[in-house]
């Protein structure tokens, strides 16, 4: 399966990415088939060369069946090469587990009952 994804270049704390088409099983910075563009996150958003794309070749690889990564799909949607994907639901790892949520609801209900008792 083919993937259109980014490979990291640049030095430590100075990232620079190449947008490439590669076999999905190959390593992130490993072997790729063709370089399709670049992405420099250090440049301001409105800068002309922040993202460069070879639109003809990207259209070809999409037609062949290459699947873009989430971030690359976002770039391609901004360049109007594909429809934007719907947003993924955020993970809920930062929220308390089920029992803790039940305890919090019970504590809130008890506090509410205490306020009503104090008011009357």
Buried (B, 14 or more C-beta within 10 A) or exposed (E): EBBBBBBEEEEEEEBBBBBBBBEEEBEEEEEBBBEBBBBBEEEEEEEEEBBEBBEEBBEBBBEEEBBBBEEBBBBBBEEEBBEEEEEEEEEEEEEEEEEEEEEEEEEEEEEEEEEEEEEE
